[in-house]
Amino acid sequence: MNGPLAIVAIVGALVVAGWALLCAALDRAPGWTQVGGLAAVEVALLALTVAAAVALIGGDRPGDPAVFAGYLITTLSLPPMAGVLGRMEPTRWGSLTIGIFCLVIPVLVVRLQQTWAAVAGG
């Protein structure tokens, strides 16, 4: 779980968050660039999910599989939810919604890493 895929997902989410929050500060509604950024973050998260599945098949296990699954499902669902909710609100508040959602994604990815490392490290 630790590695370049996690870093790409975290950095991508932070870049989209920065862009969305800047748009909100400039009183701009969410545009297709924000939605495209969310799609790129989702692709990175899906790649991270595939890497976790490969590791599971290889015999590695997270410290608490139920907690890991909960974090994974939540993390995967945030970009689509942010896109839908952001586009439903065609004002600066839509951009703010996308920005806030994207600030949560890196926290969840770090928690995924910590949950996975609970067994690997000990």
N, CA, C and O atoms as CSV, one atom per row, in Angstrom:
chain,resi,resn,atom,element,x,y,z
A,1,MET,N,N,0.816,-1.204,0.000
A,1,MET,CA,C,0.000,0.000,0.000
A,1,MET,C,C,0.853,1.258,0.000
A,1,MET,O,O,0.429,2.289,-0.522
A,2,ASN,N,N,2.030,1.191,0.568
A,2,ASN,CA,C,2.904,2.359,0.549
A,2,ASN,C,C,3.663,2.370,-0.757
A,2,ASN,O,O,4.157,1.333,-1.199
A,3,GLY,N,N,3.760,3.503,-1.364
A,3,GLY,CA,C,4.509,3.560,-2.601
A,3,GLY,C,C,4.044,4.659,-3.515
A,3,GLY,O,O,3.302,5.554,-3.110
A,4,PRO,N,N,4.486,4.586,-4.749
A,4,PRO,CA,C,4.203,5.666,-5.690
A,4,PRO,C,C,2.720,5.857,-6.004
A,4,PRO,O,O,2.289,6.981,-6.261
A,5,LEU,N,N,1.937,4.788,-5.988
A,5,LEU,CA,C,0.501,4.960,-6.271
A,5,LEU,C,C,-0.187,5.793,-5.204
A,5,LEU,O,O,-1.026,6.639,-5.513
A,6,ALA,N,N,0.166,5.554,-3.958
A,6,ALA,CA,C,-0.413,6.337,-2.871
A,6,ALA,C,C,0.015,7.800,-2.978
A,6,ALA,O,O,-0.788,8.705,-2.749
A,7,ILE,N,N,1.265,8.023,-3.323
A,7,ILE,CA,C,1.757,9.396,-3.460
A,7,ILE,C,C,1.049,10.103,-4.610
A,7,ILE,O,O,0.681,11.271,-4.488
A,8,VAL,N,N,0.859,9.405,-5.721
A,8,VAL,CA,C,0.152,9.997,-6.863
A,8,VAL,C,C,-1.281,10.360,-6.472
A,8,VAL,O,O,-1.766,11.434,-6.826
A,9,ALA,N,N,-1.951,9.482,-5.752
A,9,ALA,CA,C,-3.334,9.757,-5.328
A,9,ALA,C,C,-3.379,10.947,-4.380
A,9,ALA,O,O,-4.253,11.806,-4.503
A,10,ILE,N,N,-2.449,11.003,-3.440
A,10,ILE,CA,C,-2.437,12.103,-2.470
A,10,ILE,C,C,-2.134,13.425,-3.159
A,10,ILE,O,O,-2.843,14.410,-2.953
A,11,VAL,N,N,-1.090,13.454,-3.971
A,11,VAL,CA,C,-0.713,14.699,-4.646
A,11,VAL,C,C,-1.814,15.132,-5.620
A,11,VAL,O,O,-2.143,16.316,-5.699
A,12,GLY,N,N,-2.375,14.183,-6.354
A,12,GLY,CA,C,-3.457,14.516,-7.279
A,12,GLY,C,C,-4.653,15.125,-6.560
A,12,GLY,O,O,-5.216,16.119,-7.019
A,13,ALA,N,N,-5.042,14.536,-5.440
A,13,ALA,CA,C,-6.173,15.067,-4.676
A,13,ALA,C,C,-5.863,16.467,-4.142
A,13,ALA,O,O,-6.732,17.338,-4.134
A,14,LEU,N,N,-4.630,16.679,-3.697
A,14,LEU,CA,C,-4.262,18.003,-3.186
A,14,LEU,C,C,-4.227,19.052,-4.296
A,14,LEU,O,O,-4.590,20.207,-4.073
A,15,VAL,N,N,-3.792,18.655,-5.485
A,15,VAL,CA,C,-3.791,19.598,-6.610
A,15,VAL,C,C,-5.226,19.976,-6.984
A,15,VAL,O,O,-5.524,21.152,-7.190
A,16,VAL,N,N,-6.100,18.995,-7.069
A,16,VAL,CA,C,-7.506,19.281,-7.398
A,16,VAL,C,C,-8.133,20.127,-6.287
A,16,VAL,O,O,-8.905,21.044,-6.566
A,17,ALA,N,N,-7.804,19.824,-5.032
A,17,ALA,CA,C,-8.336,20.619,-3.918
A,17,ALA,C,C,-7.874,22.063,-4.029
A,17,ALA,O,O,-8.671,22.985,-3.862
A,18,GLY,N,N,-6.601,22.263,-4.308
A,18,GLY,CA,C,-6.091,23.623,-4.448
A,18,GLY,C,C,-6.776,24.385,-5.567
A,18,GLY,O,O,-7.144,25.549,-5.409
A,19,TRP,N,N,-6.943,23.714,-6.703
A,19,TRP,CA,C,-7.620,24.343,-7.840
A,19,TRP,C,C,-9.074,24.672,-7.493
A,19,TRP,O,O,-9.551,25.768,-7.787
A,20,ALA,N,N,-9.765,23.740,-6.881
A,20,ALA,CA,C,-11.178,23.964,-6.538
A,20,ALA,C,C,-11.326,25.078,-5.504
A,20,ALA,O,O,-12.232,25.906,-5.605
A,21,LEU,N,N,-10.453,25.097,-4.526
A,21,LEU,CA,C,-10.536,26.146,-3.506
A,21,LEU,C,C,-10.182,27.506,-4.088
A,21,LEU,O,O,-10.753,28.519,-3.684
A,22,LEU,N,N,-9.248,27.543,-5.030
A,22,LEU,CA,C,-8.944,28.796,-5.717
A,22,LEU,C,C,-10.149,29.269,-6.513
A,22,LEU,O,O,-10.484,30.453,-6.492
A,23,CYS,N,N,-10.803,28.350,-7.213
A,23,CYS,CA,C,-12.018,28.708,-7.957
A,23,CYS,C,C,-13.103,29.219,-7.019
A,23,CYS,O,O,-13.819,30.164,-7.351
A,24,ALA,N,N,-13.228,28.604,-5.857
A,24,ALA,CA,C,-14.226,29.063,-4.886
A,24,ALA,C,C,-13.883,30.470,-4.398
A,24,ALA,O,O,-14.769,31.311,-4.248
A,25,ALA,N,N,-12.608,30.722,-4.154
A,25,ALA,CA,C,-12.189,32.051,-3.699
A,25,ALA,C,C,-12.421,33.109,-4.779
A,25,ALA,O,O,-12.686,34.271,-4.470
A,26,LEU,N,N,-12.321,32.700,-6.045
A,26,LEU,CA,C,-12.548,33.625,-7.159
A,26,LEU,C,C,-14.013,33.670,-7.584
A,26,LEU,O,O,-14.348,34.267,-8.607
A,27,ASP,N,N,-14.884,33.040,-6.799
A,27,ASP,CA,C,-16.329,33.043,-7.041
A,27,ASP,C,C,-16.686,32.381,-8.373
A,27,ASP,O,O,-17.520,32.880,-9.129
A,28,ARG,N,N,-16.029,31.233,-8.643
A,28,ARG,CA,C,-16.294,30.488,-9.882
A,28,ARG,C,C,-16.943,29.150,-9.569
A,28,ARG,O,O,-16.618,28.482,-8.587
A,29,ALA,N,N,-17.858,28.794,-10.428
A,29,ALA,CA,C,-18.523,27.493,-10.312
A,29,ALA,C,C,-17.556,26.391,-10.751
A,29,ALA,O,O,-16.590,26.658,-11.466
A,30,PRO,N,N,-17.817,25.157,-10.324
A,30,PRO,CA,C,-16.951,24.065,-10.771
A,30,PRO,C,C,-17.063,23.866,-12.283
A,30,PRO,O,O,-18.148,23.905,-12.862
A,31,GLY,N,N,-15.917,23.656,-12.885
A,31,GLY,CA,C,-15.883,23.437,-14.323
A,31,GLY,C,C,-15.451,22.019,-14.636
A,31,GLY,O,O,-15.266,21.189,-13.746
A,32,TRP,N,N,-15.297,21.768,-15.912
A,32,TRP,CA,C,-14.922,20.425,-16.338
A,32,TRP,C,C,-13.488,20.091,-15.974
A,32,TRP,O,O,-13.129,18.916,-15.911
A,33,THR,N,N,-12.651,21.110,-15.731
A,33,THR,CA,C,-11.283,20.814,-15.312
A,33,THR,C,C,-11.275,20.171,-13.926
A,33,THR,O,O,-10.485,19.266,-13.657
A,34,GLN,N,N,-12.156,20.646,-13.055
A,34,GLN,CA,C,-12.255,20.033,-11.724
A,34,GLN,C,C,-12.798,18.612,-11.822
A,34,GLN,O,O,-12.312,17.711,-11.138
A,35,VAL,N,N,-13.783,18.413,-12.652
A,35,VAL,CA,C,-14.353,17.074,-12.829
A,35,VAL,C,C,-13.306,16.139,-13.450
A,35,VAL,O,O,-13.197,14.975,-13.063
A,36,GLY,N,N,-12.551,16.653,-14.402
A,36,GLY,CA,C,-11.476,15.854,-14.990
A,36,GLY,C,C,-10.406,15.506,-13.966
A,36,GLY,O,O,-9.873,14.397,-13.964
A,37,GLY,N,N,-10.095,16.459,-13.098
A,37,GLY,CA,C,-9.144,16.185,-12.022
A,37,GLY,C,C,-9.659,15.121,-11.077
A,37,GLY,O,O,-8.907,14.253,-10.634
A,38,LEU,N,N,-10.945,15.190,-10.770
A,38,LEU,CA,C,-11.553,14.154,-9.924
A,38,LEU,C,C,-11.475,12.786,-10.594
A,38,LEU,O,O,-11.233,11.776,-9.933
A,39,ALA,N,N,-11.680,12.759,-11.900
A,39,ALA,CA,C,-11.581,11.486,-12.627
A,39,ALA,C,C,-10.161,10.936,-12.566
A,39,ALA,O,O,-9.968,9.730,-12.409
A,40,ALA,N,N,-9.169,11.812,-12.689
A,40,ALA,CA,C,-7.772,11.368,-12.599
A,40,ALA,C,C,-7.458,10.827,-11.210
A,40,ALA,O,O,-6.753,9.826,-11.074
A,41,VAL,N,N,-7.979,11.484,-10.183
A,41,VAL,CA,C,-7.777,11.002,-8.814
A,41,VAL,C,C,-8.450,9.648,-8.636
A,41,VAL,O,O,-7.891,8.756,-7.998
A,42,GLU,N,N,-9.625,9.490,-9.185
A,42,GLU,CA,C,-10.338,8.206,-9.086
A,42,GLU,C,C,-9.549,7.087,-9.768
A,42,GLU,O,O,-9.489,5.969,-9.256
A,43,VAL,N,N,-8.950,7.381,-10.912
A,43,VAL,CA,C,-8.131,6.378,-11.603
A,43,VAL,C,C,-6.949,5.974,-10.723
A,43,VAL,O,O,-6.622,4.791,-10.628
A,44,ALA,N,N,-6.311,6.947,-10.084
A,44,ALA,CA,C,-5.195,6.639,-9.180
A,44,ALA,C,C,-5.665,5.788,-8.006
A,44,ALA,O,O,-4.969,4.866,-7.581
A,45,LEU,N,N,-6.843,6.100,-7.486
A,45,LEU,CA,C,-7.382,5.314,-6.364
A,45,LEU,C,C,-7.750,3.896,-6.809
A,45,LEU,O,O,-7.569,2.942,-6.054
A,46,LEU,N,N,-8.259,3.761,-8.019
A,46,LEU,CA,C,-8.559,2.425,-8.540
A,46,LEU,C,C,-7.278,1.616,-8.731
A,46,LEU,O,O,-7.260,0.414,-8.466
A,47,ALA,N,N,-6.214,2.262,-9.187
A,47,ALA,CA,C,-4.924,1.575,-9.326
A,47,ALA,C,C,-4.412,1.145,-7.951
A,47,ALA,O,O,-3.846,0.061,-7.808
A,48,LEU,N,N,-4.611,1.988,-6.949
A,48,LEU,CA,C,-4.224,1.638,-5.577
A,48,LEU,C,C,-5.038,0.442,-5.076
A,48,LEU,O,O,-4.514,-0.413,-4.362
A,49,THR,N,N,-6.302,0.387,-5.449
A,49,THR,CA,C,-7.160,-0.736,-5.074
A,49,THR,C,C,-6.689,-2.033,-5.736
A,49,THR,O,O,-6.665,-3.088,-5.103
A,50,VAL,N,N,-6.319,-1.941,-7.003
A,50,VAL,CA,C,-5.797,-3.123,-7.704
A,50,VAL,C,C,-4.512,-3.602,-7.040
A,50,VAL,O,O,-4.310,-4.804,-6.872
A,51,ALA,N,N,-3.640,-2.663,-6.661
A,51,ALA,CA,C,-2.394,-3.037,-5.983
A,51,ALA,C,C,-2.685,-3.722,-4.653
A,51,ALA,O,O,-2.005,-4.682,-4.288
A,52,ALA,N,N,-3.692,-3.237,-3.923
A,52,ALA,CA,C,-4.070,-3.871,-2.658
A,52,ALA,C,C,-4.627,-5.273,-2.902
A,52,ALA,O,O,-4.343,-6.201,-2.144
A,53,ALA,N,N,-5.424,-5.422,-3.965
A,53,ALA,CA,C,-5.970,-6.745,-4.286
A,53,ALA,C,C,-4.872,-7.726,-4.651
A,53,ALA,O,O,-4.918,-8.891,-4.254
A,54,VAL,N,N,-3.884,-7.261,-5.405
A,54,VAL,CA,C,-2.753,-8.119,-5.771
A,54,VAL,C,C,-1.984,-8.528,-4.521
A,54,VAL,O,O,-1.565,-9.678,-4.389
A,55,ALA,N,N,-1.799,-7.572,-3.596
A,55,ALA,CA,C,-1.095,-7.893,-2.352
A,55,ALA,C,C,-1.894,-8.893,-1.518
A,55,ALA,O,O,-1.313,-9.781,-0.893
A,56,LEU,N,N,-3.215,-8.757,-1.503
A,56,LEU,CA,C,-4.059,-9.715,-0.777
A,56,LEU,C,C,-3.935,-11.111,-1.381
A,56,LEU,O,O,-3.840,-12.107,-0.663
A,57,ILE,N,N,-3.937,-11.165,-2.709
A,57,ILE,CA,C,-3.787,-12.459,-3.375
A,57,ILE,C,C,-2.422,-13.058,-3.068
A,57,ILE,O,O,-2.275,-14.275,-2.956
A,58,GLY,N,N,-1.425,-12.187,-2.933
A,58,GLY,CA,C,-0.076,-12.645,-2.621
A,58,GLY,C,C,0.121,-13.062,-1.185
A,58,GLY,O,O,1.196,-13.546,-0.827
A,59,GLY,N,N,-0.886,-12.889,-0.353
A,59,GLY,CA,C,-0.796,-13.349,1.027
A,59,GLY,C,C,-0.651,-12.256,2.075
A,59,GLY,O,O,-0.734,-12.548,3.268
A,60,ASP,N,N,-0.437,-11.007,1.672
A,60,ASP,CA,C,-0.367,-9.914,2.642
A,60,ASP,C,C,-1.766,-9.593,3.143
A,60,ASP,O,O,-2.748,-9.780,2.424
A,61,ARG,N,N,-1.856,-9.114,4.362
A,61,ARG,CA,C,-3.149,-8.774,4.957
A,61,ARG,C,C,-3.036,-7.461,5.723
A,61,ARG,O,O,-2.006,-7.187,6.340
A,62,PRO,N,N,-4.099,-6.644,5.686
A,62,PRO,CA,C,-4.116,-5.451,6.532
A,62,PRO,C,C,-4.335,-5.845,7.990
A,62,PRO,O,O,-4.768,-6.960,8.281
A,63,GLY,N,N,-4.032,-4.923,8.902
A,63,GLY,CA,C,-4.183,-5.204,10.324
A,63,GLY,C,C,-5.614,-5.562,10.687
A,63,GLY,O,O,-5.847,-6.540,11.398
A,64,ASP,N,N,-6.567,-4.788,10.213
A,64,ASP,CA,C,-7.984,-5.061,10.455
A,64,ASP,C,C,-8.700,-4.990,9.107
A,64,ASP,O,O,-8.980,-3.897,8.616
A,65,PRO,N,N,-8.994,-6.127,8.511
A,65,PRO,CA,C,-9.579,-6.127,7.161
A,65,PRO,C,C,-10.884,-5.342,7.045
A,65,PRO,O,O,-11.127,-4.710,6.017
A,66,ALA,N,N,-11.725,-5.371,8.073
A,66,ALA,CA,C,-13.000,-4.653,8.002
A,66,ALA,C,C,-12.777,-3.145,7.967
A,66,ALA,O,O,-13.425,-2.435,7.199
A,67,VAL,N,N,-11.869,-2.665,8.792
A,67,VAL,CA,C,-11.558,-1.234,8.802
A,67,VAL,C,C,-10.928,-0.827,7.480
A,67,VAL,O,O,-11.262,0.217,6.920
A,68,PHE,N,N,-10.021,-1.651,6.987
A,68,PHE,CA,C,-9.385,-1.373,5.697
A,68,PHE,C,C,-10.429,-1.297,4.589
A,68,PHE,O,O,-10.399,-0.377,3.772
A,69,ALA,N,N,-11.342,-2.248,4.555
A,69,ALA,CA,C,-12.388,-2.251,3.530
A,69,ALA,C,C,-13.272,-1.007,3.635
A,69,ALA,O,O,-13.651,-0.423,2.620
A,70,GLY,N,N,-13.594,-0.607,4.855
A,70,GLY,CA,C,-14.401,0.596,5.046
A,70,GLY,C,C,-13.704,1.845,4.529
A,70,GLY,O,O,-14.310,2.665,3.839
A,71,TYR,N,N,-12.430,1.984,4.866
A,71,TYR,CA,C,-11.662,3.125,4.362
A,71,TYR,C,C,-11.555,3.075,2.839
A,71,TYR,O,O,-11.663,4.105,2.173
A,72,LEU,N,N,-11.346,1.896,2.295
A,72,LEU,CA,C,-11.188,1.760,0.841
A,72,LEU,C,C,-12.473,2.131,0.107
A,72,LEU,O,O,-12.439,2.863,-0.881
A,73,ILE,N,N,-13.592,1.630,0.586
A,73,ILE,CA,C,-14.883,1.942,-0.044
A,73,ILE,C,C,-15.178,3.435,0.044
A,73,ILE,O,O,-15.627,4.046,-0.926
A,74,THR,N,N,-14.926,4.011,1.204
A,74,THR,CA,C,-15.154,5.451,1.384
A,74,THR,C,C,-14.251,6.265,0.467
A,74,THR,O,O,-14.698,7.222,-0.166
A,75,THR,N,N,-12.991,5.885,0.398
A,75,THR,CA,C,-12.039,6.612,-0.440
A,75,THR,C,C,-12.437,6.551,-1.903
A,75,THR,O,O,-12.379,7.560,-2.606
A,76,LEU,N,N,-12.842,5.375,-2.368
A,76,LEU,CA,C,-13.244,5.226,-3.762
A,76,LEU,C,C,-14.524,5.989,-4.100
A,76,LEU,O,O,-14.715,6.403,-5.243
A,77,SER,N,N,-15.391,6.173,-3.122
A,77,SER,CA,C,-16.670,6.833,-3.401
A,77,SER,C,C,-16.590,8.356,-3.349
A,77,SER,O,O,-17.490,9.028,-3.852
A,78,LEU,N,N,-15.542,8.915,-2.757
A,78,LEU,CA,C,-15.481,10.367,-2.610
A,78,LEU,C,C,-15.360,11.138,-3.927
A,78,LEU,O,O,-16.110,12.096,-4.115
A,79,PRO,N,N,-14.464,10.779,-4.846
A,79,PRO,CA,C,-14.397,11.581,-6.085
A,79,PRO,C,C,-15.705,11.617,-6.881
A,79,PRO,O,O,-16.098,12.693,-7.329
A,80,PRO,N,N,-16.396,10.484,-7.076
A,80,PRO,CA,C,-17.675,10.596,-7.803
A,80,PRO,C,C,-18.708,11.433,-7.053
A,80,PRO,O,O,-19.439,12.217,-7.657
A,81,MET,N,N,-18.762,11.260,-5.726
A,81,MET,CA,C,-19.717,12.067,-4.951
A,81,MET,C,C,-19.383,13.549,-5.043
A,81,MET,O,O,-20.277,14.383,-5.186
A,82,ALA,N,N,-18.093,13.878,-4.962
A,82,ALA,CA,C,-17.681,15.278,-5.052
A,82,ALA,C,C,-18.057,15.863,-6.413
A,82,ALA,O,O,-18.523,16.999,-6.501
A,83,GLY,N,N,-17.850,15.078,-7.472
A,83,GLY,CA,C,-18.197,15.558,-8.803
A,83,GLY,C,C,-19.684,15.813,-8.960
A,83,GLY,O,O,-20.094,16.838,-9.504
A,84,VAL,N,N,-20.479,14.886,-8.486
A,84,VAL,CA,C,-21.936,15.039,-8.616
A,84,VAL,C,C,-22.428,16.210,-7.776
A,84,VAL,O,O,-23.170,17.059,-8.270
A,85,LEU,N,N,-22.019,16.261,-6.504
A,85,LEU,CA,C,-22.482,17.341,-5.642
A,85,LEU,C,C,-21.954,18.699,-6.090
A,85,LEU,O,O,-22.656,19.706,-6.004
A,86,GLY,N,N,-20.717,18.717,-6.567
A,86,GLY,CA,C,-20.150,19.974,-7.034
A,86,GLY,C,C,-20.859,20.506,-8.270
A,86,GLY,O,O,-21.107,21.706,-8.382
A,87,ARG,N,N,-21.181,19.620,-9.187
A,87,ARG,CA,C,-21.864,20.056,-10.405
A,87,ARG,C,C,-23.338,20.378,-10.153
A,87,ARG,O,O,-23.942,21.138,-10.909
A,88,MET,N,N,-23.919,19.807,-9.099
A,88,MET,CA,C,-25.312,20.125,-8.761
A,88,MET,C,C,-25.443,21.557,-8.249
A,88,MET,O,O,-26.511,22.162,-8.347
A,89,GLU,N,N,-24.366,22.090,-7.708
A,89,GLU,CA,C,-24.385,23.446,-7.164
A,89,GLU,C,C,-23.530,24.337,-8.068
A,89,GLU,O,O,-22.321,24.436,-7.858
A,90,PRO,N,N,-24.127,24.981,-9.063
A,90,PRO,CA,C,-23.343,25.731,-10.046
A,90,PRO,C,C,-22.938,27.123,-9.542
A,90,PRO,O,O,-23.114,28.120,-10.243
A,91,THR,N,N,-22.402,27.177,-8.338
A,91,THR,CA,C,-21.897,28.425,-7.769
A,91,THR,C,C,-20.529,28.142,-7.155
A,91,THR,O,O,-19.988,27.045,-7.288
A,92,ARG,N,N,-19.992,29.132,-6.493
A,92,ARG,CA,C,-18.703,28.938,-5.830
A,92,ARG,C,C,-18.777,27.837,-4.786
A,92,ARG,O,O,-17.760,27.224,-4.463
A,93,TRP,N,N,-19.969,27.574,-4.252
A,93,TRP,CA,C,-20.122,26.547,-3.217
A,93,TRP,C,C,-19.906,25.147,-3.787
A,93,TRP,O,O,-19.501,24.236,-3.065
A,94,GLY,N,N,-20.173,24.978,-5.062
A,94,GLY,CA,C,-19.858,23.701,-5.714
A,94,GLY,C,C,-18.355,23.469,-5.759
A,94,GLY,O,O,-17.882,22.361,-5.506
A,95,SER,N,N,-17.609,24.520,-6.081
A,95,SER,CA,C,-16.142,24.409,-6.075
A,95,SER,C,C,-15.630,24.158,-4.670
A,95,SER,O,O,-14.702,23.373,-4.477
A,96,LEU,N,N,-16.227,24.818,-3.687
A,96,LEU,CA,C,-15.819,24.598,-2.300
A,96,LEU,C,C,-16.102,23.162,-1.873
A,96,LEU,O,O,-15.299,22.559,-1.159
A,97,THR,N,N,-17.220,22.616,-2.297
A,97,THR,CA,C,-17.559,21.223,-1.993
A,97,THR,C,C,-16.504,20.274,-2.556
A,97,THR,O,O,-16.044,19.365,-1.864
A,98,ILE,N,N,-16.130,20.487,-3.799
A,98,ILE,CA,C,-15.108,19.637,-4.413
A,98,ILE,C,C,-13.787,19.785,-3.670
A,98,ILE,O,O,-13.097,18.795,-3.425
A,99,GLY,N,N,-13.433,21.011,-3.312
A,99,GLY,CA,C,-12.191,21.240,-2.588
A,99,GLY,C,C,-12.147,20.535,-1.249
A,99,GLY,O,O,-11.132,19.936,-0.894
A,100,ILE,N,N,-13.231,20.601,-0.505
A,100,ILE,CA,C,-13.287,19.946,0.813
A,100,ILE,C,C,-13.206,18.428,0.662
A,100,ILE,O,O,-12.472,17.770,1.400
A,101,PHE,N,N,-13.950,17.874,-0.280
A,101,PHE,CA,C,-13.899,16.430,-0.511
A,101,PHE,C,C,-12.475,15.994,-0.842
A,101,PHE,O,O,-11.999,14.968,-0.356
A,102,CYS,N,N,-11.798,16.789,-1.678
A,102,CYS,CA,C,-10.439,16.425,-2.088
A,102,CYS,C,C,-9.432,16.573,-0.954
A,102,CYS,O,O,-8.372,15.948,-0.997
A,103,LEU,N,N,-9.729,17.367,0.040
A,103,LEU,CA,C,-8.848,17.457,1.209
A,103,LEU,C,C,-9.003,16.240,2.119
A,103,LEU,O,O,-8.097,15.921,2.889
A,104,VAL,N,N,-10.130,15.571,2.035
A,104,VAL,CA,C,-10.364,14.376,2.857
A,104,VAL,C,C,-9.660,13.154,2.260
A,104,VAL,O,O,-9.234,12.263,2.996
A,105,ILE,N,N,-9.538,13.110,0.947
A,105,ILE,CA,C,-8.955,11.933,0.285
A,105,ILE,C,C,-7.541,11.613,0.768
A,105,ILE,O,O,-7.270,10.451,1.070
A,106,PRO,N,N,-6.618,12.591,0.859
A,106,PRO,CA,C,-5.277,12.239,1.347
A,106,PRO,C,C,-5.280,11.669,2.762
A,106,PRO,O,O,-4.478,10.791,3.079
A,107,VAL,N,N,-6.166,12.157,3.604
A,107,VAL,CA,C,-6.262,11.635,4.972
A,107,VAL,C,C,-6.675,10.163,4.937
A,107,VAL,O,O,-6.123,9.341,5.668
A,108,LEU,N,N,-7.633,9.841,4.097
A,108,LEU,CA,C,-8.092,8.451,3.998
A,108,LEU,C,C,-7.017,7.544,3.395
A,108,LEU,O,O,-6.882,6.391,3.804
A,109,VAL,N,N,-6.256,8.054,2.432
A,109,VAL,CA,C,-5.184,7.242,1.850
A,109,VAL,C,C,-4.108,6.961,2.899
A,109,VAL,O,O,-3.583,5.851,2.973
A,110,VAL,N,N,-3.786,7.963,3.702
A,110,VAL,CA,C,-2.806,7.743,4.786
A,110,VAL,C,C,-3.349,6.725,5.787
A,110,VAL,O,O,-2.603,5.868,6.261
A,111,ARG,N,N,-4.624,6.810,6.108
A,111,ARG,CA,C,-5.217,5.827,7.028
A,111,ARG,C,C,-5.188,4.416,6.410
A,111,ARG,O,O,-4.964,3.436,7.120
A,112,LEU,N,N,-5.410,4.316,5.105
A,112,LEU,CA,C,-5.283,3.016,4.438
A,112,LEU,C,C,-3.870,2.469,4.614
A,112,LEU,O,O,-3.687,1.289,4.910
A,113,GLN,N,N,-2.890,3.320,4.435
A,113,GLN,CA,C,-1.499,2.907,4.593
A,113,GLN,C,C,-1.225,2.465,6.028
A,113,GLN,O,O,-0.553,1.457,6.248
A,114,GLN,N,N,-1.739,3.209,7.000
A,114,GLN,CA,C,-1.521,2.869,8.401
A,114,GLN,C,C,-2.197,1.552,8.765
A,114,GLN,O,O,-1.639,0.743,9.506
A,115,THR,N,N,-3.391,1.345,8.243
A,115,THR,CA,C,-4.112,0.105,8.520
A,115,THR,C,C,-3.363,-1.079,7.929
A,115,THR,O,O,-3.288,-2.139,8.551
A,116,TRP,N,N,-2.812,-0.911,6.740
A,116,TRP,CA,C,-2.069,-1.976,6.097
A,116,TRP,C,C,-0.766,-2.250,6.836
A,116,TRP,O,O,-0.362,-3.403,6.991
A,117,ALA,N,N,-0.114,-1.186,7.291
A,117,ALA,CA,C,1.183,-1.327,7.947
A,117,ALA,C,C,1.074,-1.905,9.366
A,117,ALA,O,O,2.089,-2.283,9.951
A,118,ALA,N,N,-0.126,-1.978,9.918
A,118,ALA,CA,C,-0.296,-2.498,11.271
A,118,ALA,C,C,0.191,-3.935,11.370
A,118,ALA,O,O,0.703,-4.341,12.414
A,119,VAL,N,N,0.042,-4.710,10.304
A,119,VAL,CA,C,0.523,-6.094,10.303
A,119,VAL,C,C,1.916,-6.179,9.710
A,119,VAL,O,O,2.768,-6.912,10.212
A,120,ALA,N,N,2.150,-5.423,8.632
A,120,ALA,CA,C,3.431,-5.507,7.942
A,120,ALA,C,C,4.577,-5.059,8.855
A,120,ALA,O,O,5.671,-5.621,8.806
A,121,GLY,N,N,4.321,-4.049,9.683
A,121,GLY,CA,C,5.374,-3.530,10.545
A,121,GLY,C,C,5.575,-4.359,11.796
A,121,GLY,O,O,6.647,-4.313,12.399
A,122,GLY,N,N,4.573,-5.113,12.196
A,122,GLY,CA,C,4.682,-5.829,13.464
A,122,GLY,C,C,4.687,-7.269,13.250
A,122,GLY,O,O,4.773,-8.035,14.210
